[in-house]
Amino acid sequence: MKTKTPLNTAILAAAAIGTALVITAAPVNAAGSKEKCYGISQAGKNDCSTATSSCAGTSKVDRQSDAFLAVPKGLCLKISGGSLKSKKS
């Protein structure tokens, strides 16, 4: 049987700590860091239902004013045509 060297022990400890950190880390894009940005999605690429369609991915035209994408907070108003409010209801 091989004896453990200090280097092997250090490598195993670092791997175990790294794994634990990955498992317990919060998601990078938590729900609180996103906002709905209306009027920027391509046809069929919206994130959720709209006033005129029943589910995600069903918007009919590019930049449909009641279709949204979830984007990082603060980004929507920097995108041409982006709005924090739906223009249709």
C-alpha positions as CSV (number, residue, x, y, z in Angstrom):
1,M,0.0,0.0,0.0
2,K,1.3,3.4,-0.9
3,T,1.8,6.0,1.8
4,K,0.2,9.4,1.4
5,T,2.6,12.2,0.7
6,P,1.8,15.8,1.8
7,L,1.4,16.8,-1.8
8,N,-1.2,14.1,-2.5
9,T,-3.1,15.2,0.7
10,A,-3.0,18.8,-0.4
11,I,-4.3,18.0,-3.9
12,L,-7.1,15.9,-2.5
13,A,-8.1,18.6,0.0
14,A,-8.1,21.3,-2.7
15,A,-10.3,19.2,-4.9
16,A,-12.7,18.5,-2.1
17,I,-12.9,22.2,-1.1
18,G,-13.4,23.2,-4.8
19,T,-16.2,20.7,-5.2
20,A,-17.9,21.9,-2.0
21,L,-17.7,25.5,-3.2
22,V,-19.2,24.7,-6.6
23,I,-22.1,22.8,-5.0
24,T,-23.0,25.5,-2.5
25,A,-22.4,28.5,-4.7
26,A,-25.5,30.6,-5.5
27,P,-26.5,30.7,-9.2
28,V,-24.9,33.5,-11.2
29,N,-28.2,34.7,-12.5
30,A,-30.5,34.6,-9.6
31,A,-34.1,35.6,-10.2
32,G,-33.7,38.9,-8.3
33,S,-31.0,40.0,-10.7
34,K,-33.2,39.9,-13.8
35,E,-36.0,42.1,-15.2
36,K,-38.5,41.7,-17.9
37,C,-37.5,43.6,-21.0
38,Y,-40.4,44.0,-23.5
39,G,-40.1,44.7,-27.3
40,I,-36.6,43.2,-27.9
41,S,-37.2,39.5,-28.6
42,Q,-37.1,37.9,-32.1
43,A,-40.1,36.1,-33.3
44,G,-40.5,32.8,-31.5
45,K,-37.8,33.6,-28.9
46,N,-39.7,35.2,-26.1
47,D,-39.4,34.0,-22.5
48,C,-43.0,33.7,-21.5
49,S,-46.6,34.0,-22.6
50,T,-47.9,37.3,-24.0
51,A,-51.3,38.9,-24.3
52,T,-51.6,37.3,-27.8
53,S,-49.8,34.0,-27.3
54,S,-50.0,31.2,-24.8
55,C,-46.4,30.2,-23.9
56,A,-42.7,30.9,-24.3
57,G,-41.4,30.9,-27.8
58,T,-44.6,31.8,-29.5
59,S,-44.3,35.5,-30.3
60,K,-45.3,36.2,-33.9
61,V,-43.0,39.0,-35.0
62,D,-39.6,40.5,-34.1
63,R,-39.8,43.1,-31.3
64,Q,-43.4,42.2,-30.4
65,S,-44.3,44.9,-27.8
66,D,-45.9,42.5,-25.3
67,A,-43.2,39.8,-25.6
68,F,-40.3,39.9,-23.1
69,L,-36.9,38.5,-22.4
70,A,-35.4,38.3,-19.0
71,V,-32.2,40.3,-19.0
72,P,-29.8,41.5,-16.2
73,K,-31.2,44.4,-14.2
74,G,-30.2,47.8,-15.7
75,L,-29.7,46.4,-19.3
76,C,-33.1,46.7,-20.8
77,L,-33.2,50.5,-21.2
78,K,-29.8,50.4,-22.8
79,I,-31.2,48.2,-25.6
80,S,-32.8,49.9,-28.6
81,G,-36.6,49.4,-28.3
82,G,-36.4,47.9,-24.8
83,S,-39.1,48.8,-22.3
84,L,-39.8,47.7,-18.8
85,K,-43.6,47.8,-19.5
86,S,-45.7,45.9,-22.0
87,K,-47.3,48.1,-24.6
88,K,-50.2,45.7,-25.0
89,S,-52.3,44.0,-22.3
